[in-house]
Amino acid sequence: MLSCSIAYYSWISLLCSSYILNSFAEDATILSEEDSALLPSVTNEDDRFKGSPAVGVLVAFTKPPYGLYSGRREINLPVGKISSFVASLANTNPTNGEQFKLDFIEGALHYPMYYDYHIQNFTKQRLHETLEPGQETSLYYRFKPAPELAGRSFDLSIVVYYHDNNDIYYAHKLFNQTVNVSYLYFVIVPYSCLKSKKV
């Protein structure tokens, strides 16, 4: 029951943050397909992006309105339009434990399984928050897929960087999944939500 309450209030915090915080997506350089032969091999299990085990994360897409993200599912993003993403970070350390200083957050589209080969880089947003033990904070991130990428699928990665009191630096992958980018997008609504209510 307690875990349900925590999840509920964290979700409310995510929604409120989407109306308060603001950032801007930058234009990006589009790379040609001819360069794909030079791709380095990198796997999704790369240890660089595990983050600290003391940092808990909840994420949600607010635009398109997919809501709380709890597992892999089909996600469609519009090109030439802003998409927005909210993440709630919690420092689960005890009161006398480590604090974390947030450095920046960034996102990119890249070929699946080739993380170091970016097709489009989004804004690197500087952060100034300090996450004390037991404290939560919300991050709001916006990005805009380029029109040239329409009709294709790429891996979308959003990563937050932070460090602790001992200057140990972490790269925490908030989101990493293949998404579809197109001129039109749709959100899959559960059938139960479409059923009319009985009076």
N, C-alpha and C positions, 0 to 999 in steps of 0.2 A: 504493500500500500504506500509506503514511504517513497519507494523508487518511482511509482507512478506519479506521485505528487511532484517530485523533483523534475521528472521529465516534462510534466505539464507546465510548470512555471518556467522551465528553461525554454520551452517552445513559445510561451507568451513573450519571454524576453527577446527571442529571435524576431518575432513579428514586430515588436515595438522598435527594435533597432533598425529595421528596414525603412522606417519613416523618419528616423532621427539622423542616422549617419549618412555620409555622402562621399562618393569618390568618382573619378572620371576615367573612362576607358580611353586608351590611346590608340592611334592608328598603328598598324604593324606592317612588317615586311613579309611579303608572301614569297615563299621559296618554290622553285620549279621542281617538277617531278623528276627531271633528268638527273638531279643531284642524289636521288634515292639510292643509287648504287654505292655511295660512299657512307651509308649509314653505319654507325657503330652499334654493336649488339649490347643492349641493356635490358634487363628483365624487370618486371613489375615488383619483384621481391627485393629490389635494391635496398640494402640496409641504410642508405643515406637518409631515407625519408620516414623512419619509424617514429621519430619524436621521443619525448620523455614519457615513460609509463605513468608518471604522476600527473599528466595533463589529459583530462577527459574532454571529448569533443562531441557536439551535436551540430549537424549541418542541415540547411534547408535552402531550397530554391524559392525565391519570392517572385521572380519573373524570368521565365514562365512559372506559373504558380503550382509547382510540383509539391510544395510543402516539405515536411520533414523527410530527410533522406535516411532510410534505415537499411537499405540493401540495394544491390544492383537491379536496375530496371531500365526500360527504354526511355531515353531522354532526347528530346528534339529541341534544338535551339535555332532561333531565327538569325539570318545573316543581316548585317546592316542595322541591327537594332540592339539596344542595351538589354543584356541579361543580368540578373542580380542574384547574389548568393550571400547567405548569412551563416556565420559560424559562432557557436557559443563555446568558449574555452573555460575549463574549470581546473584550478590547481587543487588536486586532491591530497596534497601533503598535509601532515598534522600542523598544528599552530606553530611549532618551533622548527618546521621543515624549510626546504628551499623555496625561494620566490623565483619567479621567472620574469625577465624583461623582454617584451615583445619588440622585435626589430623591424620586420616588414613582411608583407604578404604579396604574392605574385601568382599569376596564372599563365598558362600557355596551352596551345593546341599542338599536338605532335603525332607522328605516326605510332600506331599501337606497337608496343614492345621496344620502341626506340625513343626513350625519354630525352636523350641529349640532342635529338634532331628536331628542333622546333619549327613548326609551320607558321605559327603566329604567336608572337609574344604580346601579352597584355600588360597593363600598368603594374609597375613595382611600387607599391604603396607603403610609405614609411609609417611605422607605428611607434607610439611613445608610452604605451600602457605598461604598468608593472602588475603582475598577477601574484598577489600575496597568497599564502597558504589558506585554503578554504574559500577563496574568492573566485568569482566568475566574471567574464567580460564577453562582449559580443563584437564581432568584426563584420562589417558590411563591405562586400566587394562587387564591383560592377565591371563588365567587359562586353566587347562588341565583336562578334565574329565577322570577318571581312566578306563582302559579297562574292569575291572570287572563289570562295571555298564552298559555295552552295552545291548541294546534291552529293556530298561526300560525308564520310565518317572519320572522326579523329578521336584520339584520347585527349580528354580535357583534364589537366592537372592544376590544382590550386594548392599552394604550399605556404605555410606560415613559418617564419624563422624566429627563434628566440634563444635566450641563454639564461643560465642560472647564476647563483652567487659565486660559484667557482669558475666562472667563465667557460663553462662547457656549453657549446653551441649545438642547437638542434634544428633540423629541418623536418617539419611535421606535415605530412601530406594530408590535407583536409578532404580532398576529393580526387579520385583518379579512376575514370571510367570512359569507355568509348561512347561518344554522343554523335547524333546525326545533326548536321547543319544544313539548313534549307531556307528557301524564301518563305515557306509557310511552316508553321509548327502546330502541333496539337498536343493536348494533355489527355492521357488515358484516365477516364473517370470510372471508378468501380461501379458495377451494375447496381449494387445496393443503393447507391446514391441517386440513381435515376428512377427508382420505384416510387410511385406516388404514395403519400401517407394516407392511412385510413382515418376518416373523420369519426 
